[in-house]
Structures are given as structure tokens and as C-alpha cells.
């Protein structure tokens, strides 16, 4: 049996949760015919959706946004029907306070036990009431050691014109 990526497993789960009964044409028993995703543009390789649709017979309809504020504005304006949304961490707090999110039913999310402790109980969603982690990463500064005598230690090296125009050492 082929192992599914974590995101595909989330899609399967949400297709099950969004179903109102047996699926219609093409979908597996108990899966919705469509799964509506609201996500950052170019966040998911379209092949993942194609593979999901082929394997489970559920069409993925993806709308995209370019900022958390665009996401929030659309939902506040009354957009409904999304099964999955992918906001950044701080937006979860705002959306929860505005009553735009439903609490998760962890009886339907058995793989939540596989989430590393580091990602449980985040400050923006205490108790993971509204979300589960999807991606994690860091940002750093790379630099040319032939240009800088000392390692840059601040974002100012990108934004301060005097520091940004640094000339080669020596």
C-alpha cells in the first residue's frame, strides 16, 4: 500500500468530514464529491491534488489568496463552503476571536497523536482547538564571507542602505 503524504491524509479526512452521506458519481463511499480548499497561491503542487482526485474520486477546488488579510476580508464578507483554509499562525487567533472557525473534533483526527510536542498547544491556538500544524520553517541570512569581515547579525544588513552597500573586506 502506498504511503500518503500528511497533506493528502488531511484532504482525505476533510473529504470524509464534509460528506453528508454516500458520495455521488465517482467518489468513494462516504466521501464528499468536492473538497474546497482556500490556500496561499502556489503553496501546493497541483500534482498532489491530481493524485488525490485520481485515488479518491473527490474533486479538489482550490481558491487562493496572497495575504492573510485577503483571506480574512473574504471570509468576513461572507464567503463560506471551505473545508480547509491555510492561514498563518497569528491569523488563527484573529479568526477564532471573530468566530470564523469551528473547533476541531479530534475523534476525527486520529493522526493528531503524531504531532511533535513542539507544535502542540501554540500561543496562537491554546490546546490546538482550531488548527493543526501543516508546515514549519525558519528564515535566516546567508552572506559571502569574502565580503564581510564579521558575520551580519541583524536584518539591518538588508534594509539599512549604509550596511547593505558594504564593500568587500581587505
C-alpha positions as CSV (number, residue, x, y, z in Angstrom):
1,X,0.0,0.0,0.0
2,X,1.3,3.4,-0.9
3,X,2.1,5.8,1.9
4,X,0.1,9.1,1.7
5,X,1.7,12.5,2.4
6,X,0.4,14.3,5.5
7,X,-1.4,16.8,3.4
8,X,-3.2,14.2,1.4
9,X,-4.2,12.5,4.6
10,X,-5.7,15.8,5.8
11,X,-7.6,16.1,2.5
12,X,-9.0,12.6,2.9
13,X,-10.1,13.3,6.4
14,X,-11.7,16.6,5.4
15,X,-13.4,15.0,2.4
16,X,-14.9,12.5,4.9
17,X,-15.9,15.2,7.3
18,X,-17.5,17.3,4.6
19,X,-19.6,14.5,3.3
20,X,-23.3,14.5,4.1
21,X,-23.8,10.8,3.2
22,X,-22.7,8.4,0.4
23,X,-20.8,10.2,-2.3
24,X,-22.3,10.7,-5.7
25,X,-20.7,9.9,-9.0
26,X,-17.1,8.8,-8.7
27,X,-16.4,9.4,-5.1
28,X,-15.6,6.6,-2.6
29,X,-18.3,5.6,-0.2
30,X,-18.7,8.3,2.5
31,X,-16.5,10.9,0.7
32,X,-17.9,14.3,-0.5
33,X,-17.8,14.8,-4.2
34,X,-15.7,18.0,-3.8
35,X,-13.3,19.4,-1.3
36,X,-13.0,23.2,-1.1
37,X,-9.5,24.5,-0.1
38,X,-8.6,28.1,0.5
39,X,-4.8,28.4,0.4
40,X,-1.8,30.6,-0.3
41,X,-1.1,30.8,-4.1
42,X,1.4,28.3,-5.3
43,X,1.6,26.5,-1.9
44,X,0.6,23.0,-3.1
45,X,2.0,21.3,-6.1
46,X,-1.0,20.7,-8.4
47,X,0.1,17.1,-8.9
48,X,-0.9,16.5,-5.2
49,X,-4.4,17.5,-6.0
50,X,-4.4,15.4,-9.2
51,X,-3.2,12.3,-7.3
52,X,-5.8,12.8,-4.6
53,X,-8.6,13.2,-7.1
54,X,-7.5,10.1,-9.0
55,X,-7.1,7.9,-5.9
56,X,-10.2,9.0,-4.0
57,X,-12.6,10.3,-6.7
58,X,-13.0,13.6,-4.9
59,X,-12.5,16.8,-6.9
60,X,-10.4,19.4,-5.2
61,X,-11.5,23.0,-5.7
62,X,-8.8,25.4,-4.7
63,X,-9.2,29.2,-4.3
64,X,-6.0,31.1,-3.4
65,X,-5.1,34.3,-1.5
66,X,-2.0,36.4,-1.4
67,X,-2.1,37.6,2.2
68,X,-3.7,36.7,5.5
69,X,-5.6,40.0,5.3
70,X,-7.1,39.0,1.9
71,X,-8.2,35.6,3.4
72,X,-9.8,37.4,6.4
73,X,-11.6,40.0,4.2
74,X,-13.1,37.3,2.0
75,X,-14.4,35.3,4.9
76,X,-15.7,38.4,6.8
77,X,-17.6,39.4,3.6
78,X,-19.5,36.1,3.8
79,X,-17.6,33.6,1.8
80,X,-18.5,30.1,3.0
81,X,-18.1,26.5,2.0
82,X,-14.4,26.0,2.6
83,X,-13.4,22.7,4.1
84,X,-9.8,23.6,4.6
85,X,-8.2,27.0,5.0
86,X,-4.4,27.6,5.5
87,X,-3.8,30.9,7.4
88,X,-0.6,31.8,9.2
89,X,-0.4,31.4,12.9
90,X,-1.4,34.9,14.1
91,X,-4.5,34.9,11.8
92,X,-5.8,31.8,13.7
93,X,-6.2,33.9,16.8
94,X,-7.9,36.7,15.0
95,X,-10.3,34.3,13.2
96,X,-11.1,32.5,16.4
97,X,-11.9,35.7,18.1
98,X,-14.2,36.7,15.2
99,X,-16.0,33.3,15.5
100,X,-14.9,32.4,11.9
101,X,-13.5,28.9,12.9
102,X,-15.1,25.7,14.1
103,X,-13.4,23.7,16.8
104,X,-11.7,20.5,15.7
105,X,-13.2,17.2,16.7
106,X,-10.2,15.1,17.4
107,X,-12.2,11.9,17.3
108,X,-12.0,12.5,13.5
109,X,-8.2,13.3,13.6
110,X,-6.5,10.1,14.8
111,X,-3.1,11.1,13.4
112,X,-3.0,14.2,15.7
113,X,-1.2,11.9,18.1
114,X,1.8,12.0,15.7
115,X,2.2,15.8,16.1
116,X,5.5,16.6,17.8
117,X,5.2,18.1,21.2
118,X,7.0,21.2,20.0
119,X,4.0,22.0,17.8
120,X,1.2,21.3,20.4
121,X,-0.5,24.0,22.3
122,X,0.8,27.0,20.4
123,X,0.2,30.5,21.9
124,X,-2.0,31.5,18.9
125,X,-4.3,28.4,19.5
126,X,-4.0,27.1,23.0
127,X,-4.9,23.4,23.1
128,X,-5.0,23.3,19.3
129,X,-8.7,23.9,19.4
130,X,-8.9,25.3,15.8
131,X,-5.9,24.1,13.9
132,X,-3.2,21.6,13.4
133,X,0.3,22.4,12.1
134,X,0.9,22.0,8.4
135,X,4.3,23.4,7.7
136,X,7.2,24.8,9.7
137,X,10.4,26.6,8.7
138,X,12.9,29.2,9.6
139,X,14.3,32.3,8.0
140,X,18.0,33.2,8.0
141,X,20.6,35.4,6.4
142,X,23.2,34.0,4.1
143,X,26.3,36.0,3.4
144,X,29.5,35.9,1.5
145,X,32.5,35.5,3.9
146,X,34.7,37.3,1.3
147,X,32.6,40.4,1.7
148,X,32.1,40.7,5.4
149,X,34.9,40.6,8.0
150,X,32.3,39.8,10.7
151,X,29.1,37.9,10.3
152,X,26.0,40.1,9.8
153,X,24.0,39.9,13.0
154,X,20.9,41.9,12.1
155,X,18.2,42.3,9.5
156,X,19.6,45.9,9.1
157,X,22.1,44.4,6.7
158,X,19.2,44.0,4.3
159,X,17.3,47.2,5.0
160,X,19.8,49.9,6.1
161,X,21.4,51.4,2.9
162,X,24.7,52.0,4.6
163,X,25.1,48.4,5.8
164,X,23.6,47.0,2.6
165,X,26.2,48.8,0.4
166,X,29.1,47.2,2.3
167,X,32.2,46.8,0.2
168,X,34.5,43.8,0.2
169,X,36.8,43.3,3.1
170,X,40.5,43.9,2.7
